[in-house]
Protein backbone atom coordinates (compact mmCIF):
# COMPACT_ATOMS: atom_id res chain seq x y z
CA UNK A 1 0.00 0.00 0.00
CA UNK A 2 1.59 3.25 -1.15
CA UNK A 3 2.02 5.91 1.51
CA UNK A 4 1.06 9.53 0.99
CA UNK A 5 3.84 11.96 0.21
CA UNK A 6 5.61 13.19 3.32
CA UNK A 7 6.03 16.88 3.98
CA UNK A 8 9.66 18.02 4.13
CA UNK A 9 10.27 21.66 5.02
CA UNK A 10 13.30 23.47 3.61
CA UNK A 11 15.03 26.80 3.95
CA UNK A 12 18.35 28.11 2.69
CA UNK A 13 21.19 29.52 4.77
CA UNK A 14 20.43 33.02 3.53
CA UNK A 15 19.82 35.37 6.45
CA UNK A 16 18.84 38.98 6.95
CA UNK A 17 19.27 41.64 9.61
CA UNK A 18 15.77 40.78 10.78
CA UNK A 19 16.29 37.01 11.10
CA UNK A 20 19.57 35.22 11.73
CA UNK A 21 20.14 31.51 11.06
CA UNK A 22 19.28 30.44 14.59
CA UNK A 23 15.95 32.26 14.43
CA UNK A 24 15.39 30.78 10.99
CA UNK A 25 15.96 27.25 12.30
CA UNK A 26 13.38 27.90 15.02
CA UNK A 27 10.88 29.11 12.40
CA UNK A 28 11.59 26.09 10.21
CA UNK A 29 10.87 23.71 13.09
CA UNK A 30 7.72 25.58 14.06
CA UNK A 31 6.42 25.58 10.49
CA UNK A 32 7.15 21.85 10.22
CA UNK A 33 4.89 21.17 13.21
CA UNK A 34 7.28 20.88 16.15
CA UNK A 35 4.70 22.36 18.52
CA UNK A 36 2.21 19.58 17.77
CA UNK A 37 4.28 17.31 20.03
CA UNK A 38 3.31 17.30 23.71
CA UNK A 39 6.57 18.09 25.51
CA UNK A 40 5.08 18.97 28.89
CA UNK A 41 7.24 17.35 31.61
CA UNK A 42 8.60 14.89 29.02
CA UNK A 43 12.23 13.84 28.59
CA UNK A 44 13.43 14.64 25.06
CA UNK A 45 16.57 13.00 23.67
CA UNK A 46 18.29 15.17 21.04
CA UNK A 47 20.55 12.81 19.07
CA UNK A 48 23.56 14.60 17.62
CA UNK A 49 27.12 13.79 16.58
CA UNK A 50 29.57 15.71 18.78
CA UNK A 51 32.43 15.30 16.29
CA UNK A 52 35.66 13.40 16.76
CA UNK A 53 38.46 15.47 18.32
CA UNK A 54 40.29 17.20 15.46
CA UNK A 55 37.26 17.25 13.17
CA UNK A 56 35.76 20.68 12.46
CA UNK A 57 32.88 19.79 10.12
CA UNK A 58 30.37 18.82 12.84
CA UNK A 59 27.37 21.05 13.52
CA UNK A 60 28.01 24.11 15.64
CA UNK A 61 26.59 23.76 19.15
CA UNK A 62 24.53 26.92 18.57
CA UNK A 63 22.11 24.86 16.48
CA UNK A 64 21.71 22.35 19.30
CA UNK A 65 20.92 25.25 21.62
CA UNK A 66 18.00 26.28 19.39
CA UNK A 67 16.49 22.81 19.60
CA UNK A 68 17.08 22.45 23.35
CA UNK A 69 15.65 25.90 24.13
CA UNK A 70 12.61 25.18 21.97
CA UNK A 71 11.95 21.94 23.88
CA UNK A 72 12.21 23.81 27.19
CA UNK A 73 9.95 26.56 25.86
CA UNK A 74 7.32 23.86 25.30
CA UNK A 75 7.72 22.44 28.80
CA UNK A 76 10.06 19.55 28.02
CA UNK A 77 13.33 18.34 29.52
CA UNK A 78 15.94 18.06 26.74
CA UNK A 79 19.34 16.42 26.76
CA UNK A 80 21.93 15.97 24.02
CA UNK A 81 23.02 12.42 23.46
CA UNK A 82 25.09 9.99 21.43
CA UNK A 83 26.50 6.51 21.98
CA UNK A 84 30.11 5.44 22.25
CA UNK A 85 32.02 4.45 19.15
CA UNK A 86 33.02 0.94 18.13
CA UNK A 87 36.39 2.05 16.82
CA UNK A 88 39.25 3.43 18.91
CA UNK A 89 39.14 7.23 19.10
CA UNK A 90 38.21 10.15 21.32
CA UNK A 91 34.63 8.92 21.89
CA UNK A 92 35.04 5.22 22.72
CA UNK A 93 33.97 5.60 26.38
CA UNK A 94 31.73 8.07 28.20
CA UNK A 95 34.55 10.02 29.89
CA UNK A 96 36.51 10.62 26.68
CA UNK A 97 33.26 11.17 24.81
CA UNK A 98 32.08 13.85 27.24
CA UNK A 99 35.47 15.54 27.18
CA UNK A 100 35.37 15.63 23.37
CA UNK A 101 31.82 17.00 23.40
CA UNK A 102 32.81 19.76 25.81
CA UNK A 103 35.99 20.63 23.89
CA UNK A 104 33.92 20.88 20.72
CA UNK A 105 31.55 23.31 22.43
CA UNK A 106 28.68 21.07 23.55
CA UNK A 107 28.77 22.03 27.21
CA UNK A 108 25.59 22.65 29.22
CA UNK A 109 26.49 26.34 29.35
CA UNK A 110 26.72 26.61 25.57
CA UNK A 111 23.77 24.40 24.62
CA UNK A 112 21.40 25.00 27.53
CA UNK A 113 21.05 21.33 28.42
CA UNK A 114 23.10 18.42 29.69
CA UNK A 115 24.97 15.81 27.67
CA UNK A 116 24.26 12.14 28.42
CA UNK A 117 26.26 9.38 26.73
CA UNK A 118 23.40 6.98 26.17
CA UNK A 119 25.19 3.64 26.44
CA UNK A 120 27.14 4.45 29.59
CA UNK A 121 30.74 4.42 30.68
CA UNK A 122 32.03 1.56 28.53
CA UNK A 123 29.25 1.29 25.96
CA UNK A 124 27.50 -1.58 27.71
CA UNK A 125 24.46 0.26 29.10
CA UNK A 126 21.94 -0.82 26.51
CA UNK A 127 18.26 -1.58 26.06
CA UNK A 128 17.28 -4.66 24.06
CA UNK A 129 14.50 -3.40 21.80
CA UNK A 130 12.34 -5.93 19.89
CA UNK A 131 12.06 -4.91 16.26
CA UNK A 132 11.46 -8.26 14.51
CA UNK A 133 13.11 -7.11 11.32
CA UNK A 134 14.43 -9.25 8.50
CA UNK A 135 17.98 -8.95 9.80
CA UNK A 136 17.62 -7.63 13.36
CA UNK A 137 15.28 -9.21 15.87
CA UNK A 138 16.40 -7.30 18.94
CA UNK A 139 18.27 -4.02 18.56
CA UNK A 140 20.85 -2.99 21.16
CA UNK A 141 20.15 0.71 21.77
CA UNK A 142 21.74 3.08 24.29
CA UNK A 143 19.60 2.92 27.42
CA UNK A 144 19.22 6.69 27.94
CA UNK A 145 17.87 7.09 24.40
CA UNK A 146 15.19 4.48 25.03
CA UNK A 147 14.37 6.00 28.43
CA UNK A 148 13.38 9.28 26.74
CA UNK A 149 9.73 10.02 26.04
CA UNK A 150 10.44 11.92 22.83
CA UNK A 151 13.19 11.46 20.27
CA UNK A 152 14.65 14.27 18.14
CA UNK A 153 17.44 13.82 15.61
CA UNK A 154 19.67 16.76 14.70
CA UNK A 155 21.82 15.63 11.80
CA UNK A 156 24.83 16.99 9.96
CA UNK A 157 24.30 15.72 6.40
CA UNK A 158 27.62 14.73 4.83
CA UNK A 159 29.37 12.04 2.82
CA UNK A 160 30.30 8.69 4.31
CA UNK A 161 32.97 6.19 3.34
CA UNK A 162 30.74 3.15 3.95
CA UNK A 163 27.08 4.21 3.75
CA UNK A 164 27.49 6.71 0.89
CA UNK A 165 26.19 9.56 3.02
CA UNK A 166 25.61 10.14 6.70
CA UNK A 167 22.06 11.34 7.03
CA UNK A 168 19.16 11.03 9.44
CA UNK A 169 18.76 7.26 9.22
CA UNK A 170 22.43 6.73 9.92
CA UNK A 171 22.45 9.27 12.75
CA UNK A 172 19.59 7.32 14.33
CA UNK A 173 20.33 3.72 13.40
CA UNK A 174 24.08 3.50 13.78
CA UNK A 175 24.41 6.43 16.16
CA UNK A 176 21.92 5.12 18.71
CA UNK A 177 23.34 1.62 18.73
CA UNK A 178 25.44 0.67 21.76
CA UNK A 179 28.95 -0.57 21.02
CA UNK A 180 27.65 -4.14 20.58
CA UNK A 181 24.74 -2.74 18.56
CA UNK A 182 27.17 -1.03 16.22
CA UNK A 183 29.10 -4.29 15.95
CA UNK A 184 25.93 -6.15 15.00
CA UNK A 185 25.26 -3.66 12.20
CA UNK A 186 28.80 -3.71 10.88
CA UNK A 187 29.36 -7.44 10.95
CA UNK A 188 28.06 -10.84 11.93
CA UNK A 189 28.59 -9.88 15.54
CA UNK A 190 31.85 -11.68 16.21
CA UNK A 191 34.90 -9.69 17.39
CA UNK A 192 38.52 -10.73 16.98
CA UNK A 193 41.70 -10.07 18.96
CA UNK A 194 44.84 -8.46 17.55
CA UNK A 195 47.72 -10.49 18.96
CA UNK A 196 50.18 -7.67 18.33
CA UNK A 197 48.25 -5.45 20.74
CA UNK A 198 47.07 -8.10 23.21
CA UNK A 199 49.03 -8.44 26.48
CA UNK A 200 47.14 -11.46 27.76
CA UNK A 201 45.64 -9.71 30.79
CA UNK A 202 42.55 -11.90 30.71
CA UNK A 203 40.01 -9.08 31.12
CA UNK A 204 38.07 -10.37 28.12
CA UNK A 205 37.97 -13.89 29.54
CA UNK A 206 36.67 -12.66 32.90
CA UNK A 207 33.83 -10.61 31.40
CA UNK A 208 32.66 -13.32 28.97
CA UNK A 209 29.78 -15.51 30.13
CA UNK A 210 30.32 -18.02 27.35
CA UNK A 211 34.03 -18.83 27.53
CA UNK A 212 34.76 -17.45 24.06
CA UNK A 213 38.10 -15.69 24.80
CA UNK A 214 40.98 -18.11 25.18
CA UNK A 215 44.40 -17.03 26.47
CA UNK A 216 47.37 -18.99 25.13
CA UNK A 217 50.97 -17.87 25.35
CA UNK A 218 49.78 -14.54 26.81
CA UNK A 219 47.64 -13.81 23.74
CA UNK A 220 43.88 -13.90 23.37
CA UNK A 221 41.83 -15.46 20.62
CA UNK A 222 38.03 -15.37 20.34
CA UNK A 223 36.25 -18.67 19.73
CA UNK A 224 33.48 -17.61 17.33
CA UNK A 225 31.57 -20.84 17.93
CA UNK A 226 31.07 -19.79 21.55
CA UNK A 227 30.86 -16.01 21.02
CA UNK A 228 27.35 -14.51 21.07
CA UNK A 229 28.46 -11.06 19.86
CA UNK A 230 27.57 -9.12 23.02
CA UNK A 231 30.61 -6.84 22.65
CA UNK A 232 31.51 -6.84 26.35
CA UNK A 233 35.09 -7.84 25.58
CA UNK A 234 35.53 -4.72 23.41
CA UNK A 235 34.57 -2.56 26.35
CA UNK A 236 36.96 -4.04 28.91
CA UNK A 237 40.10 -4.55 26.82
CA UNK A 238 42.67 -2.05 28.19
CA UNK A 239 44.78 -2.15 25.00
CA UNK A 240 41.98 -1.88 22.44
CA UNK A 241 43.20 -5.19 21.07
CA UNK A 242 39.70 -6.51 20.39
CA UNK A 243 37.73 -5.12 17.47
CA UNK A 244 34.80 -5.95 15.24
CA UNK A 245 35.36 -7.57 11.86
CA UNK A 246 33.87 -5.17 9.31
CA UNK A 247 32.89 -7.89 6.87
CA UNK A 248 29.26 -7.29 5.94
CA UNK A 249 28.31 -5.92 2.55
CA UNK A 250 27.27 -2.29 2.23
CA UNK A 251 23.70 -3.37 1.49
CA UNK A 252 23.58 -5.52 4.63
CA UNK A 253 24.92 -2.61 6.68
CA UNK A 254 22.17 -0.39 5.26
CA UNK A 255 19.44 -2.96 5.95
CA UNK A 256 20.48 -3.36 9.56
CA UNK A 257 20.88 0.39 10.01
CA UNK A 258 17.32 0.99 8.81
CA UNK A 259 15.98 -1.64 11.21
CA UNK A 260 17.92 -0.13 14.11
CA UNK A 261 16.45 3.27 13.23
CA UNK A 262 12.98 1.73 13.36
CA UNK A 263 13.72 0.29 16.81
CA UNK A 264 14.63 3.77 18.07
CA UNK A 265 11.66 5.63 16.59
CA UNK A 266 8.78 3.22 16.95
CA UNK A 267 6.03 3.85 19.48
CA UNK A 268 6.91 7.41 20.51
CA UNK A 269 6.84 10.97 19.10
CA UNK A 270 9.82 11.79 16.87
CA UNK A 271 10.99 14.83 14.93
CA UNK A 272 13.96 15.20 12.59
CA UNK A 273 16.17 18.10 11.50
CA UNK A 274 18.99 17.86 8.97
CA UNK A 275 21.47 20.58 8.06
CA UNK A 276 23.29 20.37 4.74
CA UNK A 277 26.41 22.43 5.42
CA UNK A 278 30.14 21.75 5.43
CA UNK A 279 29.37 18.59 3.45
CA UNK A 280 32.63 16.79 4.09
CA UNK A 281 33.31 13.61 2.08
CA UNK A 282 33.69 11.49 5.22
CA UNK A 283 31.90 11.00 8.51
CA UNK A 284 32.42 13.36 11.45
CA UNK A 285 33.92 10.31 13.19
CA UNK A 286 37.17 11.12 11.39
CA UNK A 287 39.72 13.05 13.41
CA UNK A 288 40.05 15.39 10.42
CA UNK A 289 37.80 16.76 7.70
CA UNK A 290 38.52 17.47 4.06
CA UNK A 291 37.07 20.45 2.19
CA UNK A 292 33.33 20.19 1.41
CA UNK A 293 32.33 18.34 -1.77
CA UNK A 294 29.45 20.75 -2.50
CA UNK A 295 28.44 24.26 -1.32
CA UNK A 296 26.11 24.68 1.66
CA UNK A 297 22.50 23.90 0.75
CA UNK A 298 20.16 24.60 3.65
CA UNK A 299 18.19 23.32 6.64
CA UNK A 300 15.40 20.73 6.46
CA UNK A 301 12.86 19.35 8.94
CA UNK A 302 10.26 16.60 8.82
CA UNK A 303 8.42 14.00 10.88
CA UNK A 304 9.51 11.43 8.26
CA UNK A 305 13.23 10.52 8.46
CA UNK A 306 13.16 8.56 5.19
CA UNK A 307 11.69 11.40 3.18
CA UNK A 308 14.14 13.76 4.87
CA UNK A 309 17.15 11.71 3.77
CA UNK A 310 15.78 11.38 0.23
CA UNK A 311 15.16 15.12 0.00
CA UNK A 312 18.64 15.90 1.30
CA UNK A 313 20.26 13.55 -1.21
CA UNK A 314 18.23 15.01 -4.08
CA UNK A 315 19.15 18.57 -3.13
CA UNK A 316 22.83 17.67 -2.82
CA UNK A 317 22.86 16.03 -6.25
CA UNK A 318 21.60 19.27 -7.82
CA UNK A 319 24.63 21.17 -6.52
CA UNK A 320 27.81 21.91 -8.46
CA UNK A 321 30.86 20.14 -6.97
CA UNK A 322 33.38 22.27 -5.11
CA UNK A 323 36.51 22.67 -7.18
CA UNK A 324 39.46 20.79 -5.68
CA UNK A 325 37.27 18.51 -3.56
CA UNK A 326 37.40 14.72 -3.62
CA UNK A 327 34.18 14.77 -5.64
CA UNK A 328 35.59 17.18 -8.21
CA UNK A 329 38.77 15.12 -8.53
CA UNK A 330 36.78 11.91 -8.93
CA UNK A 331 34.64 13.41 -11.69
CA UNK A 332 37.79 14.56 -13.49
CA UNK A 333 39.27 11.08 -13.17
CA UNK A 334 36.19 9.19 -14.41
CA UNK A 335 34.97 11.77 -16.88
CA UNK A 336 31.96 14.01 -16.41
CA UNK A 337 29.44 11.17 -16.04
CA UNK A 338 26.04 12.63 -16.83
CA UNK A 339 23.50 12.04 -14.10
CA UNK A 340 26.00 10.63 -11.62
CA UNK A 341 25.31 10.46 -7.90
CA UNK A 342 27.62 12.80 -5.97
CA UNK A 343 28.02 10.44 -3.04
CA UNK A 344 28.71 7.34 -5.12
CA UNK A 345 31.15 9.36 -7.19
CA UNK A 346 32.92 10.48 -4.01
CA UNK A 347 33.16 6.89 -2.70
CA UNK A 348 32.64 4.47 -5.63
CA UNK A 349 32.54 1.41 -3.34
CA UNK A 350 29.47 2.72 -1.52
CA UNK A 351 25.76 3.19 -2.17
CA UNK A 352 22.94 4.61 -0.07
CA UNK A 353 19.75 3.66 -1.88
CA UNK A 354 19.36 0.26 -0.21
CA UNK A 355 19.02 1.99 3.17
CA UNK A 356 16.23 4.21 1.85
CA UNK A 357 14.41 1.37 0.06
CA UNK A 358 14.60 -0.96 3.07
CA UNK A 359 13.40 1.78 5.41
CA UNK A 360 10.38 2.22 3.14
CA UNK A 361 9.81 -1.55 3.05
CA UNK A 362 9.72 -1.90 6.85
CA UNK A 363 7.38 1.04 7.30
CA UNK A 364 9.86 3.57 8.62
CA UNK A 365 8.57 6.20 6.21
CA UNK A 366 8.34 7.03 2.52
CA UNK A 367 10.79 8.34 -0.05
CA UNK A 368 7.97 10.23 -1.77
CA UNK A 369 7.90 13.78 -0.47
CA UNK A 370 6.61 17.28 -0.99
CA UNK A 371 9.36 19.86 -0.50
CA UNK A 372 7.92 22.98 1.13
CA UNK A 373 10.26 25.97 0.99
CA UNK A 374 9.95 28.67 3.61
Secondary structure, 3 states (H helix, E strand, C coil): CCCCCEEEEEECCCCECCECHHHHHHHHHHHCCHHHCCCCCCEEEEECCCCCCCCCCCCCHHHHHHHHHHHHHCCCEEEEEECCCCCCCCCCCHHHHHHHHHHCCCCHHHHCCEEEECCCCCCCCEEEEECCCCCCCEEEEEHHHHHCCEEEEEEECEEECCCEEECHHHHHHCCCECHHHHHHHHCCCCEEECCCCCCCCCHHHHHCCCCCEEEECCEEEECCCCCCCCCHHHHHCCCCCEEECCCCCHHHHHHHHHHHHHHHHCCCCEEEEEEECCCCCCCCCCCCCCCCCECCCEEEEECCHHHHHHHHHHHHHCCCECCCCHHHHHHHHHCCCCCCCHHHHHCCCCCCHHHHHHHHHCCCCCCCEEEEEC
